[in-house]
Amino acid sequence: MRLKESFCHTRQVLAANNIDNTPLEGELLLRQTLKINRVQFYQNLEQQITPKQQDILQELLERRLKGEPAAYISGYREFYGLDFYVNNDVLIPRPETEHLVDETLSLAQKQRMPLIADIGTGCGIIAISLALNLPRAKIYATDISAPALKIARFNCYKHGVVDRIKPLNGDLLEPLPEPVDFIVSNLPYVRQSELDTRGFEPVLALDGGVDGLEKIRRLCHQVNGKLLPGGYLLLEIGQGQREAVTTLLDSLFPTADIDVKPDLIGIDRIVSMVLPQ
Ligand code: GLN
């Protein structure tokens, strides 16, 4: 069988099992089977697939059909135009988090040497995307999960930013050794009743407690003393959480300016707060 026939067949099997975006999903499984990149994949569609390769593909396909996300099967997910290693110790990066990076970059680019903390870094996407776009920034990346921090460290090496990102194991802002200019965070914010506990992703990385806001609320209460005057707090939030988060911040920091920006589908997604100088 040739690669293009195998691609076509794989897509049909995926579609028959209600998996969306079969062009991408099929491509990822075949690339993982053949250990090739995207360009090699599309340049070699006429190439023959060996029986051994077909067996490997079959195994990967079965994992996918049992619900394992493609990112865990391939071990990679793209975020902000960069490849990140992922496994089931970390959440799979979501596209909406790119707004958090965009927003932080637009503010931090105005500063000479911003000091930034990415809280709950997971596989490190926020810290690393910021480091690569802010060559003079110094960044702390904290996570309560030691296995997650190991993945973040691996991704820091992969992207050549180990010297500018300091991983810290601990709860929210507690491990921060000094106040910073930016606190940036995509904490778990899914309501417990909406959690998919049979999924493959670590529940710890999604579980926001009864109303989804337990961790965000705790973080907001820790900000005092950890953010420098004129410093920014930038948070990713879930649908319907705007009011609760802005009200809490307003009560904790009555002199701060608070702003909310939507994601591409219009859901209020990024809360930013700036302290007075
Ligand atoms: N946006 C993610 C989801 O809905 C949740 C990410 C998070 O909890 N920070 O799956």
Residues whose N, C-alpha, C, O or C-beta is under 5 A from the ligand:
A	BS01	LIG	R94 N186 L187 P188 Y189 V190 A205 L206
